[in-house]
Each structure stands twice: as C-alpha cells, then as structure tokens.
Amino acid sequence: MTKTILFICSANKQRSKTAEDYFSSKYADFEFISAGTNSKICEQEGTNPLTIELLEQANIIFVMENSHKKEVKNFINGRFKKEIIVLDIKDIYKYYQTELIEILDEKLRVYLEQ
C-alpha cells in the first residue's frame, strides 16, 4: 500500500508546494500532497486549502512550523489522531529554491528511505 505524505504550510505556495513537487519527482513509492492553513490566501492564490479529507488521506503529516501544528490540531478538533511532524522551516524561501530543497532533503531522508 502506498503511503501518503501531506505537507502543510500557510499558503501552499512556497514550502509545502515545493516539498510536494520535489518529492513526487524523486520517490515513486509514496503519494505526496500539500495544503495551506490559510484558506483565504489559498483561495486568492488558487492553491490547496487544508481539508479534513486531505488529513484523513495522509499517513504522515509534515508541517513547516509549530504554528501550523497548532492550527492542524485545532482543525482536527479530536476527530482522529495523526502523527504531525514539525520541520521547523521558516517562511523565507521561494518555490523550488535550492536551499529549501536541500533542507527538505536533509530533514525527510530518514522518513522516506526506510
């Protein structure tokens, strides 16, 4: 069975979208999806807002910052339990920026190469 990995940031424009696109091209054994916690910005930008369906689909949830973890827990509101891992990646990177990809590679290698 394919594991589904969900990446979450604020707007699903830079960090989580980079993670989804980069790892999708690198690891065929997983399904990668991404979303943003700020539904207003996601709607304005045409990106994916966080939904219960995405959270239910995910086997592992990676969030970029602690604030995202809190937002996800509030959003779930005790409906189910999921592992949420904080990557601690600040919102200072552009989409597919080399430094962002290097950080993502380093932080996720242990989870993806098991």
C-alpha positions, 0 to 999 in steps of 0.5 A, spaced: 500 500 500 502 506 498 503 511 503 501 518 503 505 524 505 501 531 506 505 537 507 502 543 510 504 550 510 500 557 510 499 558 503 501 552 499 505 556 495 512 556 497 514 550 502 509 545 502 508 546 494 515 545 493 516 539 498 510 536 494 513 537 487 520 535 489 518 529 492 513 526 487 519 527 482 524 523 486 520 517 490 515 513 486 513 509 492 509 514 496 503 519 494 505 526 496 500 532 497 500 539 500 495 544 503 495 551 506 492 553 513 490 559 510 484 558 506 483 565 504 490 566 501 489 559 498 483 561 495 486 568 492 492 564 490 488 558 487 492 553 491 490 547 496 486 549 502 487 544 508 481 539 508 479 534 513 479 529 507 486 531 505 488 529 513 484 523 513 488 521 506 495 522 509 499 517 513 504 522 515 503 529 516 509 534 515 508 541 517 513 547 516 512 550 523 509 549 530 504 554 528 501 550 523 501 544 528 497 548 532 492 550 527 492 542 524 490 540 531 485 545 532 482 543 525 482 536 527 478 538 533 479 530 536 476 527 530 482 522 529 489 522 531 495 523 526 502 523 527 504 531 525 511 532 524 514 539 525 520 541 520 521 547 523 522 551 516 521 558 516 517 562 511 523 565 507 524 561 501 521 561 494 518 555 490 523 550 488 529 554 491 535 550 492 536 551 499 529 549 501 530 543 497 536 541 500 533 542 507 527 538 505 532 533 503 536 533 509 530 533 514 525 527 510 531 522 508 530 518 514 522 518 513 522 516 506 528 511 505 526 506 510 
